Amino acid sequence: MEFLLWILAVILVISGIVSLVRGAVLWGIVLIIVGLLVGPGGVSIFT
């Protein structure tokens, strides 16, 4: 389960960075924050 959360967090953070580059600043910041919260190093919503 931790591995899946880590993969999900990586996808969210990468999507957030891509959104920032494309000009969607608010959406990019939201994706990065959610990715950091979901990841095993952050405050996981599943534990």
Secondary structure as UniProt FT lines:
FT   HELIX           2..22
FT   HELIX           25..38
FT   TURN            40..41
FT   TURN            45..46
//
